Amino acid sequence: MPPATSNPPETASASPAAVLHADVAVIGGGVIGHAIAWEARRSGRSVVLIDDAPGNGASWAAAGMLAPVSELHYQEEDLLELMLASSGLWPAFAADLALAGAGETGYLTTPTLAIGADAADRRALMDLRAVQQASGLVVEPLTVRAARTRESLLSPAISCALDIPADHQVDPRKLVACLQEVLAVHEPGAGTAVAGARGGFAVDQRAAALLWEDGRVSGVKLAHGGTVQARETIVANGLQAASLDGLPEGLQLPLRPVYGDILRLAVPQHLRPLLTSTVRGMVHGVPVYIVPRQDGTVVIGATQREDALAGTGDGAVSAGGVYQLLRDAQVLVPAVSELELLECTARARPATPDNAPLLGRVPVRAAGTGSGHSTGNIAGLIVATGFFRHGVLLAPAAAAICRDLLDGRTDPRWGALSPARFSEKHQVAGTEHGPAGAPSPPKDISSMKDLDPQKETA
């Protein structure tokens, strides 16, 4: 049987009442949205999670590497503090899910090996190690013999190996399922179940627009009818965030899709375990990774391209990308040629111009001033999108930051992630705007075209 492109099982469609009421409305059902929803629920709030295909975006394709060290890229050092903070939250995050009665998340603290194929790859990895060490990170060289002692199926022709003990993994598909499981549990008398929502929390519709009342965001208009009234609304729907109607006038969310192909393969019994550590390789200057799962499968990824395949849809898998991944993985682990190809998947990840997330409240800008002076934050609105390569790693931190914001606390460390950092000035929709003080109404949400932009989660 040929390998299939993969999508998650379809969810039953909810039939929400005309108006749902919750403390918090989370728009977006990827790892980020689910983690935020669960953290809000743990604070005692009622939550609805709005997504017409939860778990079907970037989270479905993601390999789930929790790799603050390996993911340190040149000119992205400012992200390191957030990545390390979130990495430190992962053990408790996974343990708390287990205590809440969730199933297996696939969270493993097995280390990562960085492997170079040739001399140029060795130089590149050693140069990157210098940057990592300058940031206080632990990356230890191994001899090829030592690396092959740990992982006997590594090629004897590799040029170098580096041990990265702090980089771990989780299975994003299992993680989303676990978060859905715990969100559907409501203690008697807790008041967290939302009437009209599937499982007391899920609304299987696309969010069409933000609702406003008295200068604050008051909830969400649903694409196929009904509304969700909420004290707080968190926009966490990846690429769709920029097309959401009713955003604050002038707020720019410059999200671009970065597509990636990823493969899942079964390891035959006589080769198990193919690997015990995640392998992140450099093959003739091109990165590739191999992530072993406990169920005897491996994930190989991921290509990176910034345009969809012409005329084939945003989820189309590139034949050239599949060839590249299999070719390069076999350079590092020749036995990959003996695996069964189970699945080819492609999704787009939401990236920003500086590759950092848009995370926080949206400041109100003073109308008619060139300085864009802030006069406070827009009430009822938090943005959490644009996580690019780091969505799974940063999920616990994003959830904790959003809970702090819901509780009225801010951490100055994350001020640089402001969702308004690419906007010169903006203000609450409907307030006066511009030098002449002319009124600027919110975007028209009554004439929404029935469009279904690419399903994507942060």
Residue pairs with C-beta under 8 A, 6 or more apart in sequence:
3 341
3 342
3 343
3 344
4 343
4 344
5 315
5 316
5 317
5 343
5 344
5 345
5 346
6 60
6 264
6 343
6 344
6 345
7 56
7 60
7 315
8 53
8 55
8 56
8 60
8 173
10 53
11 53
11 54
11 198
11 202
11 204
12 198
12 204
13 204
14 196
14 197
14 198
14 202
14 203
14 204
14 205
15 196
16 196
16 197
16 203
16 205
16 222
16 226
16 228
17 195
17 196
17 226
18 225
18 226
18 227
19 226
19 227
19 228
19 229
20 48
20 194
20 195
20 196
20 197
20 203
20 226
20 227
20 228
20 229
21 46
21 194
21 195
21 228
21 229
21 230
22 45
22 46
22 47
22 48
22 194
22 197
22 228
22 229
22 230
23 40
23 45
23 46
23 47
23 230
23 231
23 232
24 37
24 40
24 45
24 46
24 47
24 48
24 230
24 231
24 232
24 233
24 234
24 406
25 47
25 48
25 50
25 219
25 220
25 228
25 230
25 232
25 233
25 234
26 33
26 36
26 37
26 40
26 47
26 48
26 49
26 50
26 233
26 234
26 236
27 33
27 50
27 51
27 207
27 220
27 233
27 234
27 235
27 236
27 237
27 241
27 244
28 49
28 50
28 51
28 235
28 236
28 237
28 238
28 240
28 241
28 385
28 457
28 458
29 49
29 50
29 51
29 53
29 54
29 55
29 56
29 176
29 202
29 237
29 457
30 51
30 54
30 55
30 57
30 58
30 59
30 176
30 236
30 237
30 238
30 391
30 456
30 457
30 458
31 59
31 62
31 172
31 175
31 176
31 179
31 391
31 392
31 395
31 457
31 458
32 236
32 238
32 384
32 385
32 387
32 391
32 394
32 395
32 398
32 457
32 458
33 49
33 51
33 54
33 234
33 236
33 237
33 384
33 457
33 458
34 49
34 54
34 55
34 175
34 176
34 179
34 180
34 183
35 93
35 179
35 395
35 396
35 398
35 399
36 234
36 236
36 384
36 398
36 399
36 402
36 403
37 47
37 49
37 179
37 183
37 201
38 179
38 182
38 183
38 399
39 399
39 400
39 402
39 403
40 47
40 234
40 402
40 403
40 406
41 47
41 183
41 192
41 201
42 96
42 403
43 403
43 406
43 407
44 190
44 192
45 192
45 406
46 191
46 192
46 193
46 194
47 183
47 192
47 194
47 201
48 194
48 197
48 201
48 202
48 203
48 228
48 230
49 183
49 201
49 202
49 203
50 203
50 205
50 206
50 207
50 220
50 222
50 228
51 202
51 203
51 204
51 206
51 207
51 237
51 457
52 204
52 205
52 206
52 223
52 452
52 455
53 455
54 176
54 180
54 202
54 204
55 173
55 176
55 177
55 180
55 457
56 455
56 457
57 238
57 347
57 455
57 456
57 457
58 238
58 347
58 348
58 349
58 350
58 391
58 456
58 457
58 458
59 172
59 173
59 176
59 391
59 392
59 457
60 172
60 173
60 345
60 347
61 260
61 262
61 301
61 302
61 345
61 346
61 347
62 172
62 262
62 347
62 391
62 392
63 169
63 172
63 262
63 289
63 291
63 299
63 301
63 302
64 106
64 169
64 170
64 171
64 172
64 175
64 291
64 299
64 392
65 71
65 112
65 167
65 168
65 169
65 278
65 280
65 289
65 291
65 392
65 393
66 87
66 90
66 167
66 168
66 169
66 170
66 392
66 393
67 112
67 164
67 167
67 168
67 278
67 280
67 393
68 80
68 83
68 84
68 86
68 87
68 137
68 166
68 167
68 393
69 112
69 132
69 137
69 138
69 139
69 164
69 166
69 167
70 112
70 114
70 164
70 167
70 280
71 83
71 389
71 390
71 393
72 79
72 80
72 83
72 128
72 131
72 132
72 135
72 137
73 355
74 128
74 131
76 355
76 356
77 131
77 135
78 356
78 416
79 355
79 356
79 390
80 135
81 413
82 394
82 397
82 413
82 414
82 417
83 390
83 393
83 394
85 397
86 393
86 394
86 395
86 396
86 397
86 398
87 166
87 168
87 393
89 396
89 397
89 400
90 107
90 168
90 170
90 393
90 396
91 109
93 395
93 396
93 399
94 105
94 107
94 170
97 105
97 178
97 179
97 182
98 105
100 182
100 185
101 181
101 182
101 185
102 178
102 179
102 181
102 182
103 174
103 177
103 178
103 181
104 174
104 178
105 170
105 171
105 174
105 175
105 178
106 169
106 170
106 171
106 174
106 175
106 293
106 294
107 168
107 169
107 170
107 171
107 175
108 168
108 169
108 170
108 294
109 168
110 168
110 169
110 276
110 277
110 278
111 163
111 164
111 165
111 166
111 167
111 168
111 277
111 278
112 164
112 165
112 167
112 168
112 277
112 278
112 279
112 280
113 142
113 147
113 150
113 151
113 161
113 162
113 163
113 164
113 277
113 278
113 279
113 280
114 125
114 139
114 161
114 162
114 164
114 280
114 281
114 282
115 147
115 154
115 158
115 160
115 161
115 162
115 279
115 280
115 281
115 282
115 332
116 122
116 124
116 125
116 158
116 159
116 160
116 161
116 281
116 282
117 157
117 158
117 159
117 281
117 282
117 283
117 284
117 328
117 331
117 332
118 159
118 283
118 284
119 159
120 284
120 285
121 159
121 160
121 281
121 282
121 283
121 284
121 285
122 159
122 160
124 282
124 285
125 160
125 162
125 282
126 160
129 139
129 141
129 162
132 139
133 139
137 166
138 164
138 165
138 166
139 162
139 163
139 164
140 162
140 163
140 165
141 160
141 161
141 162
141 163
142 150
142 161
142 162
142 163
143 161
144 156
144 158
144 159
144 160
144 161
146 161
147 154
147 158
147 161
148 154
148 156
150 276
150 277
151 275
151 276
151 277
151 279
153 271
153 274
153 275
153 333
153 334
153 335
154 161
154 279
154 332
154 333
155 331
155 332
155 333
155 334
157 331
158 332
164 280
167 278
167 280
169 278
169 291
170 392
171 293
172 392
175 392
175 395
180 199
180 202
183 199
183 201
183 202
184 199
184 200
184 201
184 202
186 192
186 193
186 200
192 200
193 200
193 201
194 200
194 201
197 203
198 204
203 222
203 228
205 222
205 223
205 224
205 226
206 222
206 223
206 224
206 240
206 452
207 220
207 221
207 222
207 223
207 237
207 240
207 244
208 220
208 221
208 222
208 223
208 244
208 245
208 445
208 448
209 220
209 221
209 244
209 245
209 246
209 443
209 445
209 448
210 217
210 219
210 220
210 221
210 233
210 235
210 244
210 245
210 246
210 247
210 381
210 445
211 217
211 218
211 219
211 220
211 221
211 227
211 229
211 246
211 445
212 218
212 246
212 428
212 429
212 430
212 442
215 379
215 428
215 430
215 431
216 378
216 379
216 380
216 381
216 428
217 233
217 246
217 378
217 379
217 380
217 381
218 229
218 230
218 233
218 380
219 227
219 228
219 229
219 230
219 233
220 227
220 228
220 230
220 233
221 227
221 245
221 246
221 445
221 448
222 228
223 448
223 450
223 452
230 380
231 380
232 380
232 381
232 382
232 406
233 380
233 381
233 382
234 382
234 383
234 384
234 402
235 241
235 244
235 381
235 382
235 383
235 384
235 385
236 383
236 384
236 385
236 398
236 457
236 458
237 244
237 385
237 456
237 457
237 458
238 255
238 349
238 350
238 385
238 386
238 387
238 456
238 457
238 458
239 255
239 257
239 348
239 350
239 453
239 454
239 456
240 453
240 454
240 455
240 456
241 253
241 255
241 350
241 358
241 383
241 385
241 386
241 458
242 253
242 254
242 255
243 451
243 453
245 443
245 444
245 445
245 448
246 429
246 442
246 443
246 445
247 253
247 429
247 443
248 362
248 378
248 381
248 426
248 427
248 428
248 429
249 426
249 427
249 428
249 429
249 430
249 431
249 433
249 440
249 442
249 443
250 365
250 423
250 424
250 425
250 426
250 427
250 433
251 362
251 419
251 420
251 423
251 426
252 422
252 423
252 426
253 358
253 383
253 385
253 386
253 419
253 422
254 352
254 353
254 422
255 350
255 351
255 352
255 358
255 385
255 386
256 306
256 350
256 351
256 352
257 306
257 308
257 314
257 348
257 349
257 350
257 351
257 454
257 456
258 304
258 305
258 306
258 348
258 349
258 350
258 351
258 388
259 303
259 304
259 305
259 306
259 307
259 308
259 314
259 346
259 347
259 348
259 349
260 301
260 302
260 303
260 304
260 305
260 346
260 347
260 348
260 349
261 301
261 302
261 303
261 317
261 318
261 321
261 322
261 325
261 344
261 345
261 346
262 299
262 300
262 301
262 302
262 325
262 344
262 345
262 346
262 347
263 299
263 300
263 301
263 322
263 325
263 326
263 341
263 343
263 344
263 345
264 297
264 298
264 299
264 300
264 342
264 343
264 345
265 297
265 298
265 300
265 336
265 339
265 340
265 341
265 342
266 296
266 297
266 339
266 340
266 342
267 273
267 274
267 292
267 296
267 297
267 298
267 339
268 338
268 339
268 340
269 296
271 335
271 338
271 339
272 296
273 292
273 296
274 290
274 292
274 298
274 333
274 335
274 336
274 339
275 290
275 292
275 298
275 333
276 292
277 292
278 289
278 290
278 291
278 292
279 289
279 290
279 332
279 333
280 287
280 288
280 289
281 287
281 288
281 289
281 290
281 328
281 329
281 331
281 332
282 288
283 328
283 331
283 332
284 328
286 324
286 328
288 300
288 301
288 324
288 325
288 328
288 329
288 332
289 299
289 300
289 301
289 302
290 298
290 299
290 300
290 329
290 332
290 333
290 336
291 298
291 299
291 300
291 301
292 298
293 299
297 342
298 336
298 339
300 325
300 326
300 329
300 336
301 325
302 325
303 318
303 321
303 324
303 325
305 318
305 321
308 314
308 316
308 348
309 316
309 318
314 346
314 347
314 348
314 454
315 345
315 346
315 347
316 346
317 344
317 345
317 346
318 346
321 346
322 344
326 336
326 337
326 341
329 336
330 336
330 337
347 456
348 454
348 456
349 387
349 388
349 389
349 391
349 456
350 385
350 386
350 387
350 388
350 456
350 458
351 386
351 388
352 358
352 386
352 388
352 422
353 422
355 388
355 389
356 386
356 416
356 417
357 384
357 385
357 386
357 387
357 388
357 390
357 394
357 398
357 417
357 458
358 383
358 384
358 385
358 386
358 417
358 418
358 419
358 421
359 383
359 384
359 385
359 386
359 398
359 401
359 414
359 417
359 418
359 419
360 382
360 383
360 401
360 405
360 414
360 415
360 417
360 418
360 419
361 377
361 378
361 381
361 382
361 383
361 405
361 410
362 377
362 378
362 381
362 383
362 418
362 419
362 420
362 426
363 374
363 375
363 376
363 377
363 378
363 418
363 420
364 374
364 375
364 376
364 377
364 378
364 426
364 427
364 428
365 372
365 373
365 374
365 375
365 420
365 423
365 425
365 426
365 427
366 372
366 373
366 374
366 375
366 425
366 427
367 427
367 431
367 432
367 433
367 434
367 437
368 432
368 433
368 434
368 435
368 437
369 425
370 425
372 423
372 424
372 425
378 428
382 402
382 405
382 406
383 419
384 398
384 401
384 402
384 458
385 419
385 458
386 458
387 394
387 398
387 458
391 457
391 458
398 458
401 411
401 414
404 410
404 411
420 426
427 433
429 440
429 441
429 442
429 443
430 439
430 440
430 441
430 442
431 439
431 440
432 438
432 439
432 440
433 439
433 440
434 440
